[in-house]
Amino acid sequence: MRRLRSLLIHTSLVLLSLLVALLLVELTLWAIDYREARPHPVYNVDRRDPTRLLPHSTDRYHSGEFDFTLRANRFGRRDREWSAEAMADPENILAIGDSFIMGYGVEQGASIPGRMEALAAKRGEPLEVFNFGIAGETALPEYRHLFEQAVALGIASRRVVVALFLGNDFNPRRPRQPPAGAPGERAETTSGRWMRRLRNTRSYRLVRHLIATSPPLVDLTLRLGEALDLPTFDGRSAPVFLRRYSAQQQAFIERQLRLMERLDALARHRGRQLTFVVIPNKIQVENARALDNAHYQPDRPNRLIRAHCARHRLRCLDLTPALREIWRRDGKPLYYPVDRHFTPRGNDLAARHILDALSARAVGLPGGDPP
């Protein structure tokens, strides 16, 4: 009995000490006004047409990770002013996509289109790569609009790149949550209420930030989740990597794949050759082995896209294998830890592989299946 009582006392003291320590950490974080670092939204978007920036606008974006300027030309594109001759030249390239194509986090010259231009010039093949990248939650309907807009402006590029990011491009957009007490709102359980309170603490946010910005800690968390049979990857991109999709997720992905076909058909009708480029999520590159577990399959969306491209004879380039191999070889970051967009190095490597694939003009593209 004495041993049991002594064990209970010591356990209680340890738990009490831990609770006091956590409380002190929470109070300290409040005292220093700690705030979780978050990606910056793009502010100079044209509200009349959210698929472009405000024409002739200039905005500076600064964080602990980057410092860059977004300048828009007269068409609201993050690019220099285009001459009529450049727009009418069919040998130039049209690049369409989200903020990865736009080059969020880097200066224009370090974006994927900017690096493609610089690399082509070094090879003695100067060309214009029209930057039709946009920020925000985008997917193939917006990319079709961008393609049609580029054609309407008189851009005659025969080669068109459409970048597909394995994140929000393949996830259903979240509906707005009803306000508390609204009709139809599900009653919150006691455990759910406590979890919400825990997630609102600054200590929780600090720990989450430290884990999310460290590939080894992400690995450890994923492996711990596998051991405990828990889905520990709960980011906004998580659903696209699940081994078993929900009906909504499956329907959304199938719809996106059909939209790929329609966009390719439209491009062919306009006399253009379209290449889909798969841009991997940060976790696919840095934590692929740990993410491959009972709950997740890191390459599942890639395989679906490549199979669809092969079945319907679409040109498809998957950057995942190349970027993953480079990361495994030297461990130098290709993505910003917090913002999660490409670093200048990530943009440069992506640009090289895209330009090589377009320059080769082969039937089968590296990283993908022959169409």
Number of C-alpha atoms within 10 A of each C-alpha: 6 7 8 9 10 11 12 12 12 12 12 12 12 12 12 12 12 12 12 12 12 14 13 13 14 17 14 14 16 14 9 8 10 14 11 13 13 10 12 12 11 16 14 19 20 14 11 9 10 14 22 21 28 23 17 14 17 14 12 12 16 11 14 7 11 14 12 16 16 23 21 22 17 15 17 21 24 30 22 14 12 14 8 10 9 18 22 14 16 15 17 21 25 26 24 28 27 26 22 22 28 26 28 28 29 21 18 21 15 21 29 30 31 23 22 28 23 20 19 18 13 10 9 8 11 15 17 21 26 25 23 27 27 28 21 13 14 20 22 23 12 17 24 20 13 20 21 16 13 19 16 10 12 13 23 22 24 18 20 23 23 26 26 25 20 21 20 19 20 24 22 17 13 7 6 6 8 11 8 10 9 9 8 7 11 10 9 11 9 9 9 11 10 12 11 12 11 13 12 11 13 20 21 15 17 17 11 14 16 15 16 19 15 14 19 14 14 22 20 15 19 23 19 15 19 19 11 10 12 13 18 17 20 8 9 12 17 18 20 27 22 23 17 14 13 12 8 10 17 17 13 16 20 15 13 19 17 15 17 23 16 14 20 24 16 16 20 13 10 13 13 18 18 22 21 24 24 22 22 22 19 23 22 21 23 24 20 17 15 22 27 20 19 15 17 22 19 24 20 14 19 21 14 13 25 23 18 20 22 16 12 14 16 26 23 29 27 25 21 20 16 15 22 20 13 15 15 12 9 8 12 11 17 24 21 17 18 18 18 17 21 28 22 22 15 19 24 22 20 24 23 16 20 23 20 15 19 18 10 11 11 11 13 18 20 19 19 24 22 19 17
